[in-house]
Amino acid sequence: MNKPRRTKVALAVAAALIGIPVVMLVVLLNFDWNRAKPWLNARTSEMLGRPFAINGDLSLTWESPLR
């Protein structure tokens, strides 16, 4: 059964609006943030004008603010 063009476009837009944030969330939660430490250290040291170092592991977690 062929759907009207307007319905196909609406479904594609809805899928993109749901799919893109889901993909971004999965990437953010699975990225190894320790690989960004040298870049973060350099940029922070540059902005502060003094040495800065992140000691320990970096991670991203999702927590509800209502706890």
MDTraj code that builds the backbone (N, CA, C; nanometers):
import mdtraj as md
import numpy as np

residues = "MET ASN LYS PRO ARG ARG THR LYS VAL ALA LEU ALA VAL ALA ALA ALA LEU ILE GLY ILE PRO VAL VAL MET LEU VAL VAL LEU LEU ASN PHE ASP TRP ASN ARG ALA LYS PRO TRP LEU ASN ALA ARG THR SER GLU MET LEU GLY ARG PRO PHE ALA ILE ASN GLY ASP LEU SER LEU THR TRP GLU SER PRO LEU ARG".split()
xyz = np.array([
    [0.0843, -0.1177, 0.0000],
    [0.0000, 0.0000, 0.0000],
    [0.0889, 0.1240, 0.0000],
    [0.0680, 0.2126, -0.0962],
    [0.1475, 0.3347, -0.1062],
    [0.0917, 0.4412, -0.0133],
    [0.1831, 0.5030, 0.0604],
    [0.1442, 0.6112, 0.1492],
    [0.1630, 0.7430, 0.0758],
    [0.0819, 0.8414, 0.1080],
    [0.1008, 0.9727, 0.0456],
    [0.2386, 1.0288, 0.0802],
    [0.2882, 1.1139, -0.0062],
    [0.4212, 1.1736, 0.0105],
    [0.4308, 1.2496, 0.1437],
    [0.3269, 1.3211, 0.1805],
    [0.3283, 1.3993, 0.3040],
    [0.3474, 1.3073, 0.4252],
    [0.2851, 1.1905, 0.4245],
    [0.2991, 1.0951, 0.5344],
    [0.4406, 1.0404, 0.5409],
    [0.4993, 1.0099, 0.4258],
    [0.6361, 0.9594, 0.4224],
    [0.7338, 1.0628, 0.4770],
    [0.7156, 1.1883, 0.4392],
    [0.8027, 1.2953, 0.4874],
    [0.7861, 1.3134, 0.6379],
    [0.6633, 1.3096, 0.6868],
    [0.6378, 1.3252, 0.8297],
    [0.7004, 1.2106, 0.9093],
    [0.6911, 1.0886, 0.8582],
    [0.7517, 0.9748, 0.9259],
    [0.9046, 0.9861, 0.9264],
    [0.9630, 1.0321, 0.8175],
    [1.1077, 1.0489, 0.8099],
    [1.1550, 1.1554, 0.9079],
    [1.0832, 1.2654, 0.9180],
    [1.1189, 1.3720, 1.0119],
    [1.1061, 1.3220, 1.1554],
    [1.0004, 1.2512, 1.1865],
    [0.9807, 1.1984, 1.3214],
    [1.0910, 1.0986, 1.3577],
    [1.1262, 1.0136, 1.2630],
    [1.2332, 0.9163, 1.2875],
    [1.3664, 0.9874, 1.3120],
    [1.3929, 1.0934, 1.2376],
    [1.5172, 1.1685, 1.2566],
    [1.5182, 1.2394, 1.3917],
    [1.4045, 1.2970, 1.4308],
    [1.3979, 1.3682, 1.5586],
    [1.4143, 1.2738, 1.6782],
    [1.3755, 1.1495, 1.6622],
    [1.3929, 1.0511, 1.7688],
    [1.5284, 0.9815, 1.7566],
    [1.5674, 0.9480, 1.6371],
    [1.6880, 0.8690, 1.6150],
    [1.8179, 0.9429, 1.6428],
    [1.8278, 1.0691, 1.6030],
    [1.9529, 1.1435, 1.6204],
    [1.9884, 1.1597, 1.7679],
    [1.8972, 1.2033, 1.8550],
    [1.9344, 1.2123, 1.9975],
    [1.9693, 1.0770, 2.0597],
    [1.9022, 0.9708, 2.0180],
    [1.9324, 0.8383, 2.0713],
    [2.0735, 0.7963, 2.0322],
    [2.1107, 0.8175, 1.9077],
    [2.2462, 0.7843, 1.8615],
    [2.3496, 0.8681, 1.9358],
    [2.3215, 0.9976, 1.9542],
    [2.4150, 1.0839, 2.0261],
    [2.4331, 1.0369, 2.1698],
    [2.3260, 0.9985, 2.2363],
    [2.3334, 0.9509, 2.3738],
    [2.4157, 0.8233, 2.3833],
    [2.3947, 0.7303, 2.2912],
    [2.4708, 0.6050, 2.2912],
    [2.6192, 0.6337, 2.2708],
    [2.6518, 0.7233, 2.1785],
    [2.7928, 0.7581, 2.1536],
    [2.8531, 0.8239, 2.2771],
    [2.7837, 0.9193, 2.3388],
    [2.8362, 0.9880, 2.4571],
    [2.8603, 0.8917, 2.5728],
    [2.7688, 0.7986, 2.5938],
    [2.7828, 0.7060, 2.7049],
    [2.8894, 0.5998, 2.6808],
    [2.9227, 0.5711, 2.5552],
    [3.0207, 0.4676, 2.5241],
    [3.1577, 0.5215, 2.4862],
    [3.1732, 0.6525, 2.4787],
    [3.3010, 0.7128, 2.4418],
    [3.3993, 0.6982, 2.5571],
    [3.5263, 0.6710, 2.5275],
    [3.6301, 0.6625, 2.6302],
    [3.6781, 0.8040, 2.6605],
    [3.6254, 0.8631, 2.7681],
    [3.6544, 1.0022, 2.8016],
    [3.7991, 1.0223, 2.8453],
    [3.8692, 0.9154, 2.8815],
    [4.0098, 0.9284, 2.9188],
    [4.0966, 0.9672, 2.7990],
    [4.0485, 0.9409, 2.6792],
    [4.1218, 0.9840, 2.5594],
    [4.1178, 1.1358, 2.5429],
    [4.0218, 1.2025, 2.6063],
    [4.0091, 1.3478, 2.5965],
    [4.0879, 1.4204, 2.7054],
    [4.1448, 1.3471, 2.8017],
    [4.2155, 1.4113, 2.9129],
    [4.3296, 1.5021, 2.8689],
    [4.4180, 1.4609, 2.7783],
    [4.5271, 1.5519, 2.7385],
    [4.4749, 1.6819, 2.6781],
    [4.3724, 1.6724, 2.5960],
    [4.3154, 1.7928, 2.5354],
    [4.2519, 1.8816, 2.6414],
    [4.1747, 1.8212, 2.7322],
    [4.1119, 1.8983, 2.8398],
    [4.2166, 1.9632, 2.9306],
    [4.3223, 1.8892, 2.9647],
    [4.4287, 1.9450, 3.0482],
    [4.4953, 2.0637, 2.9808],
    [4.5275, 2.0506, 2.8529],
    [4.5950, 2.1584, 2.7805],
    [4.5058, 2.2821, 2.7701],
    [4.3803, 2.2646, 2.7342],
    [4.2907, 2.3800, 2.7178],
    [4.2632, 2.4487, 2.8514],
    [4.2455, 2.3700, 2.9568],
    [4.2188, 2.4283, 3.0881],
    [4.3418, 2.5021, 3.1397],
    [4.4602, 2.4430, 3.1229],
    [4.5837, 2.5101, 3.1642],
    [4.6021, 2.6406, 3.0885],
    [4.5727, 2.6389, 2.9601],
    [4.5846, 2.7587, 2.8773],
    [4.4881, 2.8681, 2.9233],
    [4.3648, 2.8313, 2.9551],
    [4.2649, 2.9296, 2.9973],
    [4.2928, 2.9835, 3.1372],
    [4.3433, 2.8977, 3.2265],
    [4.3706, 2.9407, 3.3630],
    [4.5046, 3.0130, 3.3755],
    [4.5949, 2.9865, 3.2824],
    [4.7272, 3.0460, 3.2891],
    [4.8151, 2.9817, 3.3946],
    [4.7844, 2.8601, 3.4320],
    [4.8624, 2.7869, 3.5308],
    [4.8455, 2.6378, 3.5040],
    [4.9326, 2.5540, 3.5589],
    [4.9221, 2.4100, 3.5325],
    [4.7910, 2.3512, 3.5862],
    [4.7386, 2.2604, 3.5114],
    [4.6152, 2.1916, 3.5483],
    [4.6274, 2.0470, 3.5042],
    [4.5844, 1.9547, 3.5874],
    [4.5886, 1.8132, 3.5523],
    [4.4677, 1.7425, 3.6104],
    [4.4118, 1.6536, 3.5319],
    [4.3027, 1.5680, 3.5775],
    [4.3668, 1.4371, 3.6211],
    [4.3557, 1.4060, 3.7484],
    [4.4086, 1.2806, 3.8016],
    [4.2934, 1.1835, 3.8201],
    [4.3104, 1.0641, 3.7682],
    [4.2053, 0.9636, 3.7802],
    [4.1301, 0.9459, 3.6497],
    [4.0343, 0.8571, 3.6539],
    [3.9559, 0.8245, 3.5348],
    [3.8398, 0.9212, 3.5167],
    [3.8082, 0.9473, 3.3912],
    [3.6906, 1.0266, 3.3567],
    [3.5811, 0.9326, 3.3102],
    [3.4587, 0.9632, 3.3465],
    [3.3447, 0.8851, 3.2999],
    [3.2220, 0.9737, 3.2933],
    [3.1276, 0.9306, 3.2166],
    [3.0020, 1.0015, 3.2020],
    [2.8915, 0.9100, 3.2520],
    [2.8108, 0.9602, 3.3446],
    [2.6996, 0.8809, 3.3955],
    [2.5707, 0.9628, 3.3861],
    [2.4623, 0.8930, 3.3819],
    [2.3316, 0.9567, 3.3736],
    [2.2635, 0.9394, 3.5082],
    [2.2296, 1.0525, 3.5717],
    [2.1604, 1.0472, 3.6996],
    [2.0409, 1.1419, 3.6966],
    [1.9355, 1.1003, 3.7608],
    [1.8162, 1.1826, 3.7677],
    [1.8356, 1.2913, 3.8732],
    [1.8032, 1.4161, 3.8428],
    [1.8202, 1.5229, 3.9420],
    [1.7154, 1.5179, 4.0538],
    [1.6189, 1.4298, 4.0455],
    [1.5109, 1.4244, 4.1430],
    [1.5377, 1.3253, 4.2558],
    [1.6562, 1.2739, 4.2667],
    [1.6867, 1.1767, 4.3726],
    [1.7083, 1.2420, 4.5035],
])
top = md.Topology()
chain = top.add_chain()
for i, resn in enumerate(residues, 1):
    res = top.add_residue(resn, chain, resSeq=i)
    for name in ("N", "CA", "C"):
        top.add_atom(name, md.element.get_by_symbol(name[0]), res)
traj = md.Trajectory(xyz[None], top)
